[in-house]
């Protein structure tokens, strides 16, 4: 029996991402993947069989996440953004970007009886995430919140140091500042 075609778009929907709006504040693929990871972990905790969840629903979510993770790890995300799968939606819940090896991967995890323990996902959800991130700007598209508030339209140039804060709801970093515009919050000291 050949595996059923399961597109990356279907996988995003399987973990609860139904449109590209959650990726709007993302400037880089790793930020999009952080949102996918957090969304999937929340779903894993809710559907895990050890906590009374439906094993079939858990396997679908787990398989979908494994496909999305494989795309990320192998640098095969459509044009460098998961949002592109929604843009290429053919109206029937499919989009370009699927392949036989992804179908095989999905099929393996969707039918596997091996389920990681609930404690595995609970521990991952408790993992400390830094409240701030300092990095070099990757694209030159992000705008400094201080400059934007003051009326300047100057983006943070590619390669410049920027500081962002964690959005706890999405799990992504945003609200970027030029290093020169950032004021160190009192809670860091």
C-alpha positions as CSV (number, residue, x, y, z in Angstrom):
1,X,0.0,0.0,0.0
2,X,1.5,3.4,-1.0
3,X,1.4,6.2,1.5
4,X,-1.3,8.8,1.1
5,X,0.1,12.2,-0.2
6,X,0.3,14.5,2.8
7,X,1.5,18.0,1.8
8,X,3.4,20.4,4.0
9,X,0.3,22.6,4.1
10,X,-1.8,19.7,5.4
11,X,0.9,19.1,8.0
12,X,0.8,22.8,9.1
13,X,-3.0,22.4,9.4
14,X,-2.7,19.1,11.3
15,X,-0.8,20.9,14.1
16,X,-3.2,23.8,14.3
17,X,-1.7,26.4,12.0
18,X,-4.5,27.2,9.7
19,X,-3.2,30.4,8.0
20,X,0.1,32.3,7.6
21,X,-0.9,35.1,10.0
22,X,1.2,33.6,12.9
23,X,4.3,34.0,10.7
24,X,3.8,37.8,9.9
25,X,6.2,39.0,12.6
26,X,8.9,36.5,11.6
27,X,12.0,37.8,9.9
28,X,13.7,34.4,9.5
29,X,12.8,30.7,9.0
30,X,14.1,29.8,12.4
31,X,11.5,32.1,14.0
32,X,8.8,30.4,11.9
33,X,10.0,27.0,13.0
34,X,10.0,28.2,16.7
35,X,6.3,28.9,16.3
36,X,5.7,25.5,14.7
37,X,7.6,23.8,17.5
38,X,5.7,25.6,20.3
39,X,2.3,25.0,18.6
40,X,3.1,21.3,18.0
41,X,4.3,20.8,21.6
42,X,1.1,22.3,23.0
43,X,-0.9,19.9,20.8
44,X,1.3,17.0,21.9
45,X,0.6,17.8,25.5
46,X,-3.2,18.0,24.9
47,X,-3.5,14.8,22.8
48,X,-0.9,12.5,24.5
49,X,-2.4,9.1,25.3
50,X,-0.7,9.0,28.7
51,X,-2.9,11.9,29.7
52,X,-6.2,10.6,28.2
53,X,-5.7,12.0,24.7
54,X,-6.6,10.1,21.5
55,X,-3.6,8.1,20.3
56,X,-4.6,8.5,16.6
57,X,-4.8,12.3,17.0
58,X,-1.4,12.3,18.7
59,X,0.1,10.2,15.9
60,X,-1.2,12.6,13.2
61,X,0.2,15.6,15.0
62,X,3.5,13.9,15.7
63,X,3.8,12.8,12.0
64,X,2.9,16.2,10.7
65,X,5.6,17.8,13.0
66,X,8.2,15.3,11.8
67,X,7.5,16.3,8.2
68,X,7.8,20.0,9.0
69,X,11.0,19.4,11.0
70,X,12.5,17.4,8.2
71,X,11.8,20.2,5.7
72,X,13.5,22.7,8.2
73,X,16.5,20.5,9.0
74,X,17.2,19.7,5.3
75,X,16.7,23.3,4.1
76,X,13.8,22.3,1.9
77,X,11.1,24.8,3.0
78,X,9.4,26.3,0.0
79,X,11.2,29.5,-0.9
80,X,12.6,29.8,2.7
81,X,9.2,30.3,4.4
82,X,6.4,28.1,5.7
83,X,4.0,31.0,4.9
84,X,4.7,30.2,1.2
85,X,2.7,26.9,1.5
86,X,-0.4,29.0,2.3
87,X,0.3,31.4,-0.6
88,X,0.6,28.4,-3.0
89,X,-2.6,26.7,-1.7
90,X,-4.5,25.3,-4.7
91,X,-7.8,25.8,-2.9
92,X,-8.2,22.2,-2.0
93,X,-5.9,22.2,1.1
94,X,-2.8,21.2,-0.9
95,X,0.2,23.2,-2.1
96,X,3.4,22.5,-3.9
97,X,6.2,21.1,-1.9
98,X,5.3,17.5,-1.1
99,X,7.4,14.6,-2.2
100,X,7.5,10.8,-1.9
101,X,10.1,10.9,0.9
102,X,7.9,13.2,2.9
103,X,5.0,10.9,2.3
104,X,7.0,8.0,3.6
105,X,8.1,9.9,6.6
106,X,4.6,11.0,7.4
107,X,3.3,7.4,6.9
108,X,6.0,6.0,9.2
109,X,5.1,8.3,12.1
110,X,1.3,8.3,11.5
111,X,1.2,4.5,11.7
112,X,3.9,3.9,14.3
113,X,2.7,2.6,17.7
114,X,5.8,4.1,19.4
115,X,4.8,7.2,21.2
116,X,7.3,9.4,23.1
117,X,6.3,9.6,26.8
118,X,4.2,12.5,28.1
119,X,7.1,13.4,30.3
120,X,9.2,14.0,27.2
121,X,6.9,16.7,26.0
122,X,6.1,18.1,29.4
123,X,9.8,18.6,30.0
124,X,10.3,20.3,26.7
125,X,7.4,22.7,27.5
126,X,9.1,23.6,30.8
127,X,12.4,24.4,29.1
128,X,13.6,27.9,29.9
129,X,13.6,30.2,26.9
130,X,15.6,33.5,27.1
131,X,13.4,36.6,27.2
132,X,15.7,38.5,24.9
133,X,17.7,37.6,21.8
134,X,20.8,39.5,20.4
135,X,21.7,38.6,16.8
136,X,22.8,40.0,13.5
137,X,19.9,41.1,11.3
138,X,19.4,38.5,8.7
139,X,17.4,40.3,6.0
140,X,17.3,44.0,6.6
141,X,13.4,44.0,6.6
142,X,12.8,44.4,10.4
143,X,12.1,47.8,11.7
144,X,13.3,49.2,15.0
145,X,10.3,49.7,17.3
146,X,11.9,52.9,18.8
147,X,12.7,54.4,15.4
148,X,9.3,53.4,14.0
149,X,7.6,55.1,17.0
150,X,9.6,58.2,16.5
151,X,8.6,58.4,12.8
152,X,11.8,57.1,11.2
153,X,11.4,54.5,8.4
154,X,14.9,53.2,8.8
155,X,15.0,49.4,8.9
156,X,17.6,47.5,10.8
157,X,20.3,46.9,8.1
158,X,21.3,43.3,7.3
159,X,24.3,42.4,9.5
160,X,23.6,45.1,12.1
161,X,23.2,43.9,15.7
162,X,19.6,43.8,16.8
163,X,17.9,43.0,20.1
164,X,14.5,41.4,20.3
165,X,12.1,40.2,23.0
166,X,10.2,36.9,23.3
167,X,6.6,36.8,22.4
168,X,5.4,34.2,24.9
169,X,2.2,33.4,23.0
170,X,3.9,32.6,19.7
171,X,7.3,31.5,21.0
172,X,9.0,33.7,18.5
173,X,11.2,36.8,19.0
174,X,10.1,40.1,17.7
175,X,9.9,43.8,18.7
176,X,13.4,44.3,17.3
177,X,15.5,47.3,18.3
178,X,18.8,48.7,17.0
179,X,21.4,48.1,19.6
180,X,21.8,51.8,20.0
181,X,18.0,52.3,20.6
182,X,17.6,49.5,23.1
183,X,17.4,50.3,26.8
184,X,18.3,47.5,29.1
185,X,15.2,46.5,31.2
186,X,15.6,46.7,34.9
187,X,14.7,43.0,35.3
188,X,17.9,41.9,33.5
189,X,20.1,43.3,36.3
